[in-house]
Amino acid sequence: MDAARNYSREKYTLSLIETGYIFVILLLFAASGLSQSISVSILLCCHQFLLIPLYLLTVYILYYALNFPLNFYHSFVLEHKYNLSSQKIGDWLLDQLKSGLISYLILLILFEAFYVLLKISPQAWWLAVSIFWIFFNLILARLAPVIIIPLFFKYKKLSDQGLRERIIHLAEKMNLKILDVFEIDFSKKTLKANAAFVGWGRTRRVILADTLKDKYSHDEIAVILAHEFAHYKLKHLIKLILINSAATILAFYFIYKTSSSVLSFFNLSSLSDVAAFPVVCLYFVLFGIIMQPLSNFISRIMERHADKMALEVTGSKEAFVSMMDKLAQQNLADRSPHPLIKFFFFDHPPINERIQMAKNS
């Protein structure tokens, strides 16, 4: 219990530090003129076509280097400190390289589109960019199970035929079509347990971590997946897409209406200047801080509804309670956080609340 409390406390503290740190870095980067110097230097030696890729690469490497100590402690040292990770340092560095390259390519596509649409449509760019970002994220959600996840974990079809058939039957019972049930080698990186229902259309599949498959009963796993299937049945994904789309449009519209005065503070002429990139990022950091509590609140409501449907479909109250106890212990979850912690950090109801709901149902 003390380990879970200490682990959670360190995670909350690090999250606050990291948010403040990235805000300060972006602020100094824009205010110091360093962003402008980088863009001018690239233009002096390279073609205009290479400006955005090289600028973004330079900024990305600088940020990664500055953030490396916090990142290393948060994602490697802390997890080993509480015996939640089995990953070797070399494997961690390789994952960092792969995730860094993927993040860079995604950012490059998004911001190339941002500057192109800004140039094409100076008055309505905020709407065009919003639509592009929304559809690009939908494409990523469809491709992630077949392209991105396999870069970090090994897929194989679930070897436990009895459990596989039970999961497929559960999906059919809830009128869902899935490609198949897979297991991934989670234990090579972390000792935490997880399961997911991912993908769109033909890429839709169930993924079970081996750390969950080997330690939980079939009844407990069925409850977990009934919860995941319930999100689809209750159209939570569609609702979240609509909410996130509205938030994206609102964010870009706010940038459109206020950027001229904000840019003048940093001695920048317009958003079309690549040197204004840190200012755009500052907007999203601030918007994320403001929106996070509301996003968490909506997510907690959806998670409660999914829990209730999972209990109704499976009728396994005891399995739900035992599964939650195991997850809390295995993942060192904060079972009963302070209301402020819950407000700012929790996108799921705390474990104790979920158990109490099951017992009262």
Secondary structure as UniProt FT lines:
FT   HELIX           2..31
FT   HELIX           34..45
FT   HELIX           48..50
FT   HELIX           51..72
FT   HELIX           73..77
FT   HELIX           78..81
FT   TURN            82..83
FT   HELIX           89..120
FT   TURN            122..124
FT   HELIX           125..143
FT   HELIX           144..148
FT   HELIX           149..151
FT   STRAND          155..157
FT   HELIX           161..173
FT   TURN            174..175
FT   STRAND          181..184
FT   HELIX           186..188
FT   STRAND          195..198
FT   HELIX           201..203
FT   STRAND          205..209
FT   HELIX           210..213
FT   TURN            214..215
FT   HELIX           218..233
FT   TURN            234..235
FT   HELIX           236..265
FT   TURN            266..267
FT   TURN            271..272
FT   HELIX           274..276
FT   HELIX           277..314
FT   HELIX           317..331
FT   HELIX           339..345
FT   HELIX           351..360
//
